[in-house]
Amino acid sequence: MRKTRKAAIFLVLIVILSSGFANTVLAGDIVLNDLESRRVDLSGLTGRPSILFFWTTWCPYCRSELRALNKMYPQMEKEGITVFAVNVGEENYKVKRFLKDYALDVRVLLDEEGLAAKNYKLRGVPTYVFINKDGQVVSLEHRLPGDYKGLLLK
């Protein structure tokens, strides 16, 4: 029963994320803080392909995707892709406490008010936002696709 419920939630997220998304959305002027309170201006991502991974500490699918993203991160970095893991709606101390159990190399940003998630029209987590070098959002995905580089070339 528990696996069935998780699968149903996962499928609902897929349907929601795949409906009605236009590939002309721009990344926008959003400034978030990292875990050390350093500001990151997401509009500065223009010029490099980027991936923003939106997640929460309470989401079981987010945990497995964090592991997958962290595993691929060194390769992505070599490929010139900027990657951030953006926590949605949780406070710094809670995220830090959660990450003590993870050896995460990806830089974590905090979207405590959910403004970035709203800007990208997210309807759930986990969600990857793929941004091409021109600053256009080209895809939203619930899992890290094997052909992530192909998405970023759009």
Buried (B, 14 or more C-beta within 10 A) or exposed (E): EEEEEEEEBBEEBBEBBEEEBEEEBEBBEBEBBBBEEEEBEBEBBBEBBBBBBBBBBEBEBBBEBBEBBBEBBEEBEEEEBBBBBBBBBBEBEBBEEBBEEBEBEBBBBBBBEEBBBEBBBBBBBBBBBBBBBEBBBBBBBBBBEEEBBEBBEE
